[in-house]
Amino acid sequence: MSDEVIVRDSNGTQINEGDSVTLIKDLKVKGTSETIKRGTLVKNVRLNGNPGEVECNTKQVKGLVLKTEFLKKA
């Protein structure tokens, strides 16, 4: 039995380390005045052991944690 966490996007597609994802909703970033727009492509996501979250960097914000319910695999 594997302890590997399976991370899935809003459509149920598995997301792997290094995949690219697209936002399906405008998201306000806590602690900043930034809003990341729907349709933004986020490349090279990192898995953090939580099945509902991925870590990534965008042009606007570095070290961002996104909930997978707002993502679809590109």
trRosetta pair geometry for C-beta under 8 A, 3 or more apart (Angstrom, degrees):
i j d omega theta_ij theta_ji phi_ij phi_ji
5 47 6.9 172 76 174 109 127
5 49 5.7 121 4 -154 148 42
5 50 7.2 72 164 30 163 2
5 51 5.1 -137 180 -70 110 83
6 14 6.0 -63 -168 -124 96 107
6 51 6.5 25 75 -125 52 111
7 14 6.9 98 74 -159 56 64
7 15 4.6 -57 104 60 105 99
7 16 7.9 164 55 -75 104 28
7 47 5.7 -157 -14 -119 144 110
7 51 5.4 -168 -97 -146 62 55
7 52 7.9 -154 -133 -48 86 14
7 53 8.0 -83 -129 63 123 32
7 54 6.4 101 177 -69 154 99
7 68 6.0 -168 -177 -84 93 150
8 12 5.3 -11 -180 -146 131 36
8 13 6.4 142 -155 67 78 29
8 14 5.7 -48 -97 -94 72 46
8 15 6.7 162 -113 2 17 87
8 51 7.4 13 15 -179 78 96
8 68 6.4 107 84 152 46 145
9 12 7.2 -53 66 16 65 16
9 13 5.0 -7 35 57 109 87
9 15 5.6 103 -47 -48 88 112
9 21 6.5 179 -104 -132 126 118
9 68 5.6 -129 -114 -177 40 95
9 71 4.9 -102 -136 102 98 87
9 72 5.0 114 156 -120 141 38
9 73 5.1 -148 -16 -28 150 81
10 24 5.9 -65 23 18 158 152
10 68 6.9 -176 -49 145 61 69
10 69 5.5 80 -95 -162 91 40
10 70 6.9 82 -56 -67 126 8
10 71 6.2 163 -15 66 95 44
10 72 5.6 -60 42 -73 102 80
11 72 5.6 53 -6 -127 114 101
11 73 7.6 -99 47 18 115 89
13 72 7.3 67 36 -160 125 70
13 73 4.7 -98 102 11 135 131
14 73 7.9 28 77 -58 36 149
15 19 5.2 -138 -159 53 76 148
15 21 6.5 -3 -122 -73 129 123
15 45 6.6 -21 171 79 124 141
15 47 7.5 155 110 -81 97 101
15 54 6.4 -70 125 -72 148 141
15 68 6.8 -148 9 -127 143 120
15 71 7.4 24 -75 113 148 135
15 73 5.9 -165 -92 -84 82 106
16 19 5.2 108 58 -36 67 114
16 47 7.6 -57 -166 -39 33 125
17 45 7.5 -132 -141 94 36 68
17 46 6.3 23 -138 -132 84 50
17 47 5.3 -81 -78 2 83 103
18 44 5.5 -22 -139 -131 54 63
18 45 7.2 -102 -25 53 5 55
18 46 7.9 45 -53 -85 48 55
19 44 7.9 149 59 -101 24 20
19 45 5.7 -26 65 38 74 104
19 73 6.1 -42 166 -137 137 98
19 74 7.5 158 165 39 87 83
20 41 6.0 6 177 -176 115 97
20 42 6.7 167 -157 86 65 47
20 43 4.6 -21 -106 -111 99 62
20 44 7.2 7 -80 -23 71 43
20 45 7.4 148 -105 -9 24 94
20 73 7.6 96 83 -165 56 61
20 74 4.2 -48 107 47 99 128
21 41 7.7 161 86 -154 34 54
21 42 5.3 -15 64 61 82 98
21 45 5.8 22 2 -32 115 140
21 54 7.2 115 4 63 152 157
21 56 7.8 -119 41 -64 111 157
21 66 7.8 -170 88 89 142 149
21 71 4.3 3 170 -169 135 119
21 72 6.6 152 -161 74 83 30
21 73 5.7 -55 -107 -105 77 40
21 74 5.9 -168 -111 -16 17 91
22 39 6.3 -16 -173 -147 109 32
22 40 7.0 159 -152 77 62 39
22 41 5.5 -30 -96 -98 80 62
22 42 7.4 170 -90 17 28 76
22 71 6.9 134 67 -157 39 66
22 72 5.4 -25 61 63 92 84
22 73 7.8 27 16 118 82 7
22 74 5.0 109 -30 -77 97 96
23 26 7.6 84 139 -89 132 25
23 27 6.4 -117 -151 -3 137 113
23 36 6.1 156 -51 126 167 108
23 37 7.2 143 76 103 137 38
23 38 5.5 -129 110 -127 99 40
23 39 6.5 -42 67 16 84 21
23 40 4.8 23 18 47 119 88
23 42 7.1 76 -38 -15 89 111
23 66 7.7 -113 -96 -149 96 143
23 70 6.0 -3 -148 147 78 97
23 71 6.4 -46 -101 -100 45 62
24 38 6.4 7 172 -144 19 96
24 70 5.8 -157 48 -171 84 53
24 71 6.7 180 -2 -102 96 10
24 72 5.5 76 -54 -13 117 104
25 38 5.6 -20 -130 -93 10 102
25 70 4.9 -87 39 -143 108 102
26 35 5.7 12 179 172 104 113
26 36 7.1 169 -156 84 54 49
26 37 5.6 -22 -110 -130 87 44
26 38 5.1 -61 -51 -31 65 87
27 35 6.8 165 83 -159 38 65
27 36 5.0 -8 60 55 93 97
27 66 7.4 96 97 -128 177 97
27 70 6.1 80 -68 161 127 160
28 34 7.6 141 -157 92 53 53
28 35 5.2 -35 -97 -103 60 83
29 32 4.7 -3 95 52 111 111
29 34 4.5 4 31 76 126 101
29 35 7.1 -158 -1 -90 81 30
29 36 6.5 78 -48 -17 104 98
29 60 7.4 -172 -11 116 154 123
29 61 5.4 -174 -138 -60 162 159
29 64 6.9 -69 -126 -122 119 115
32 60 7.9 149 131 152 154 108
32 61 6.5 -159 20 -94 162 118
34 60 4.7 141 -146 159 144 137
34 61 5.8 -174 76 -48 162 113
36 40 5.3 -86 174 25 94 160
36 58 6.1 -74 -113 -142 128 179
36 60 6.6 -158 -86 44 87 137
36 61 7.4 -82 -61 19 117 120
37 40 5.3 119 69 -42 71 106
40 58 6.9 17 159 -134 137 130
41 74 5.9 54 -135 -88 100 155
42 45 6.3 63 122 -68 108 98
42 56 4.8 48 171 158 126 159
42 58 6.0 -60 -110 -85 98 92
42 66 7.2 143 47 -9 173 157
42 71 7.7 -66 42 -123 125 117
43 56 7.9 139 67 -154 34 118
44 56 7.1 135 88 -134 64 89
44 57 7.8 -10 81 37 106 92
45 54 4.3 9 179 164 127 134
45 55 6.9 139 -168 71 72 44
45 56 4.7 -46 -111 -77 73 110
45 66 7.8 -77 -127 43 124 118
46 54 6.6 145 67 -174 43 80
46 55 4.4 -30 67 68 101 99
46 56 6.8 170 17 -75 76 54
47 54 6.2 -49 -97 -120 48 81
47 55 7.7 -165 -73 22 2 87
48 53 5.9 -35 48 101 120 105
48 54 7.0 157 1 -134 94 31
48 55 5.1 90 -50 -21 118 111
48 65 7.2 -29 0 -123 157 108
50 53 4.4 19 89 37 122 104
51 68 7.6 -66 149 12 55 147
52 67 5.9 -15 158 -147 90 81
52 68 5.6 -134 -160 22 43 104
52 69 7.2 -2 -158 -24 93 93
53 65 5.3 3 -173 -179 123 102
53 66 6.8 151 -152 78 69 39
53 67 5.9 -45 -96 -102 72 48
53 68 6.6 -126 -76 -24 19 87
54 65 7.3 167 84 -153 33 58
54 66 5.6 -17 61 60 83 91
54 68 6.3 89 -12 -76 99 88
54 71 7.2 -7 27 -8 129 168
55 63 7.2 -28 -166 -156 106 48
55 64 7.0 148 -158 82 57 46
55 65 5.4 -31 -98 -98 69 70
55 66 7.9 157 -100 16 20 73
56 64 5.5 -32 71 70 72 97
56 66 6.2 -9 24 2 115 116
57 61 7.4 -152 -152 102 55 54
57 62 4.8 2 -131 -129 103 64
57 63 6.8 23 -92 -29 83 36
57 64 6.5 137 -104 16 31 94
58 61 5.3 31 51 48 101 73
58 62 7.8 -140 43 -74 52 39
58 64 6.0 8 2 6 98 149
61 64 4.7 82 111 -65 114 117
66 70 6.4 -111 -180 68 101 110
66 71 6.1 90 132 -52 129 123
67 70 5.5 74 77 10 87 101
67 71 7.7 -175 99 -8 47 99
68 71 5.3 -70 -149 40 49 114
